[in-house]
Amino acid sequence: MSNDWLPEAPLIINFALTNKCNFKCKHCYSRNDPDDELDTAGARLCVESLKEAGVLSLNFGGGEPLLRKDLLEIAALAAGLGMTVSMNSNGFRLDRETARTLKTAGFSKVGISLDSPQAEVHDGFRGVPGSFERASNALGYLNEADIGTSISSVICRINYREIEGLIGLARKTKAGQLNFHNFKCTGLGYANKSELDLTPEEWKEFYKAALEARKNTHDLNISLDDPIISSLGESRAGSLVKGSVCGKLSLNIKTNGDITPCGFIPLVIGNILKDDLHQLWASSPVLERLRNKKPTGKCASCSNYEDCLGGCTARALALTGDINSPDPHCWK
C-alpha cells in the first residue's frame, strides 16, 4: 500500500512526562512501567526535537502531568516554539491559580477524566475519595481561565449504560467535548479485564446507543475513537485515516524518551534523544506493519475491513500477541 497519504511528521505527539500518579485507577496502563523520567534538560531537548521535525501539537499525559514541577516550563517552551499544547489530567491538583498558570504557559486545551455522573462510582473507579468533586471544579477553573475543556470517560462496565448521564455532566460542567474512550486491556486494564471489560455484544449495545446520542446532541461535541463503529455503518467524524490513528497521525513518547506508536502499544521504534524522528516516521518497520495491516481470521471476509482495518490494534496486540488479529471487542 502506498504511503502517499502520510503526513511528513506526526500531527500530534502524546508525551508521558511522568508515570507517577496520585490516583489508583483500576485500568491504569502506566502504573507498572519501570522506566526513568527525562530530567528537565532532556524534556526540553525532546520538545525542541519535535519542533524541528515539524510536529504541530503536543499533548502531555502520564501518569499525572501536574506532578512534574517543571511542567509549566516545558509547556511554555513548546508553546513558544509554535506548537499547540494540551494535557490530560485527573484534575485533583488543578485549582483556580493552577488554571491561570496553565493559561499563561500556553495551554489551549485540558482534558479532565470523569467516568461517571455519580460521584461515588467515579471515586471508586479512580481510587480516591473526593476526586469527582475536584475534577468537576477543575473544569470550572479551566473555563474561567479561558482554556478549552473536554471530559474523557473510559467506557467499561461501570458506565456503559450512563451515556445520557455523562452528556448531562458535560453540560453541567460546560465541557466543550465529551470523549468516549474504548477500554484497553493493557497494564492494570489487563489484570482487571474480567471485572471491567464488556462482551462484544455489550460493546455493540453501547456504540449503537452512543451513536444515536451523538446524532441527537447538537450543543456538545461527542467523540468516539473506536474503529469498530464502522461495523454499524458509521465513520469517526473528523478522522483523517481508516482504522486506528496510531502510527499514522500520532506517536507516543514514554517518560524515558522511547517512542511507541501509542501509549497502549509497547513496541519501541526508537528514542527521541537518540534517533531522527523524520527517519523513524518514514521508515520504521514497526510503523510500516501498523500502516499496512493484513486481515486475518474473520477480518479476511468482512465487508467492513477497509474502514475498520481490524479495529483497535493495541487491544488486538494485548490479547492475542498479533497486531493483525481481529479486535477482540468486535461483535461481527
N, C-alpha and C positions, 0 to 999 in steps of 0.2 A: 504494500500500500504506500502511495506517495505521502510524504510529509509536507506537501506544499501549503497545507492549511496551518502549519505550526508557526506560532509567533516566534520572533527572533530571540526572545528571552521569556522566562516565566512572567506572566502578568502580575502574579501575586506570590509572595513568599510568606509562609507561616513560620515564625521564628519562636521556638520554645526557649525563652530566656532562662527558665528555671524549671526543675521538676519538683521543687519544694511547694507545698500547699498546706493551707490551714484547714482544709476540709478532709473528709474521709468518705469520698464518693464511692458507691458500690460498683461503678462501671469504669473507674479511672484506668486510662491506658498507660500513664507515665509514672505511677506511684512506685513501681518496682524497677524503674530504669536506673542503672548504677552509674551512668555517665557523669563526668565532671561538668562544671559550668565554665563557659568562657568568662574571663575577667572583663573589666570594663574596656581595657585596651583591645582585647580580642573581639568583643562585641562591636566596638566602633569600626574595627577593620572589616568585620563582616558586613556592616551597613555600607561602608564605602565600596566594598567589592560588588555588592548588589547594585548600587547606583551605577558603577562602571559597566556592569553587564546589561544595564537597561531595564532593570526591574521597576515597575511602576508603583506597586503597592506593597506595603509591609505590615503584616498583622502579627502582633505579639500574643503569645499564648504560653502554655506551660502544662502543668503547674499553674501557680497564680502569679502573674507578672508583677503585681503590686508588691510582692515580697522582695523584688530586686530594688535595692536602694538607688541604683543608677538608671532605673527605667526612664525617668524624665530626660536625663542627659542623652541616652541612646535614641529615644524617640525624637528629641529636638534635632539631633544630628540628621536623622532620616528625613524629617520634615523640611529642614533647611536645605537639604540636597534635592528637594522637589518631589519626594515620594509621598503618596497618600498613606497616612499612618492610622492604624486601628488596633483594637485589642479585644480579647475575650477575657472576662473576669467573673469571679463568683460574686463580686460586689460587696463582700463583707467589710473590706477596709476602705471603701470608697465613700467618703463623706463629702460635705459641701466644699471644703477647702481643697480636697484632693481633686474634685471635678474641675475646679478653677485652674489648678496647676496643670492638669491634663490638657485643658484648652490652650493654655499658654505654651505648652510643649509641642503643640501642633496636632493633637489627636482630632481626627474628623469624625470618628465613629467608635463606639464602645458597645460590645455585645455582653449582656448580663445573663447568666444562667438562671433560669427559673423553670422548674419541671412540673409544677402542679399549681392550680389555683388554690389549693388547700395548703395552708402553711405547714401543718403537721406532716403532710405527705412529702412536701419538698424538703423539710428539715430532716426527716428520716432518711430520705434518699441521699442527701448530701452529708449527713452525719454530724451536723452542727445545729444545735437549738438556736433559734432566732435568725437563721440565715435567710428565711423568706422575707422577713421584715426588712433586714438590712439590704437585700437585693432590690426590693421594691423601692426603698428610699433612695438607693443609688441611682436608679433610673430617673427619679425626680431631680436629683442634684445634677445629673448629666444634662437633662433638659434645660435646667436653669442656666447652665454654663454654655448652652447652645452647641452641644456636641450631639451628633446623630446617635440614635439608640436602636438596639434590637434586643429581643428576647430569644435566647437559644434554649430549646427544650429537647432533651434526649428522649425520644419516644421509646417506651418499653412498657412492661406490664403495669406500672404504677399510673400511667396516664393516657394509654392509647384510646380510652373512651372519654377523655376530657377535652376534646377539641374545642367545643364551644366555651368551656370554662377558661381555656388558655387564651382564646381570642378575647374574651371579656377581660382577662387580666392584662393583656397587651393594651387594650383600650384604656383601662383604668390607669395604667402607669404611663400612658401616652408614648409607648414604644413605637418607633417608626416601622419596625419589621418584626415578624414572628417567624423564626426558623424552626422547622420540624426536622431534627437530625435523626437519621436512622441509627438504631442501636448497633454498635460494633461489638465484635467478640474478641477484643484484644485486651491484654493486661487483666485487670480485675473483671472486665466485661466477660472474659472467657471463664474465669473462675466462678462468676455468679450468673452464668448464662441460663442455667435451669430455672433460676428464680426470676430473672428479668426479661429474657427474650420471649418473643411471641412465636407462635406457629406460623407457617406460611399462610394459612387461611386467615389467621388473625391479622397478619400484615395486609392482606388483601382487603379485609374489612376496614382496617384503619385508613388505608390510602383511598378507598372509594369515598369514605366519609370526609376525609381531608380535602380531596379534590372538589367535592361538592361544596364544602365550606369555603374554599378559596374562590370558587366561581361566584358565590353569593356574597362575598365580602368585598366591599368597594372602598372602605376607608382605612385599610390596612394591607400591607404587602405580606403575603404568606408565602414562604419559600419551602419547597420540598426538594431535597438534594439527592433523592434515591433514583438511580437509573431504571429500576424495575417498574416504575409507574408507567413506562411506555407500554407495558402489558395491558394497561387499562385504556389504551388509546390516547394517552396524554403525554405531552412533552414537558420538559422542565423549562419553564419560561425564563428566557434570558441566557440559557446555557449556549455556549458557542460550539460545543463539541458533543458528539454522541457518547453514551456510556459515562464512565467515571471521568472527572476532570483531572484526576491526579496524574502528574507527569505529562499533562497536555497543556494545561493553563497554569498550573501551580506546582510548587515544590514545598517541602518542609525542611527546616534546619533544626537539628537537635541541639541540646544545650552545649555540647562539645564541638559544634560546628559541622558535624556529619550531615550530609544531605540525603534525604529519602524522598520517595515520591509523595508520601503524605505521612501524617503523624501515626497512622494506623497500619502502615506498610513498612516493616522493619528491614527493608532492603537498602543498604547504604550504597550510594553511587559515587561518593567522593566526599571531600571536606572543603568547605568554603574558604578556609585559610590556606589550603594546600593545593587546590585544583582550580582550573579555569572553568568557571560556570558556563561560559558560552560553549566550550568544547563538550562538557558533560551533557548539556542540554541538547546539543546537536547529535551526539554520537554514543551516548551511554547505552550499552547492550540491555540493561535493565529497563530503561525508558522505552527503548525500541520494542521490547516484548510487550510492555503495557499498552503502547500505542497500536500494536498490531496483534491483538489477542485472537486466538483461534477457537472457534466454537467446538465444544466437546459435550458429550452426554446429550441431554435433552435440548441443549442450545443448538446443536447441529441441525435440527429440523424445525426450529422455532421461527415463525414468521416475524417476530419482533426483534430478532437478534441484531439487525443492522441499527436499530435505535438504542437498544439496551446494552449490547456488547457484553452480555453475561452478568450485568448488574454490578454490585459493589465488589471491586477487586480485592479490597482489604479483607472483606468478610470471607470471600472465597479462599483466599490465601490462609487466613487464620484457622479455618475449619477443615480445609482439605489439603493444604500444602501446595496447591496448584492455582496460579492466577487465572488459568483458562477454565477452571471448573465453573459450573453454573452457580450463581449466588444461592446459598442455602435458604435464603428468605423467599425465593421465587415460588409462587403457588401454581405455576403452569405445569 
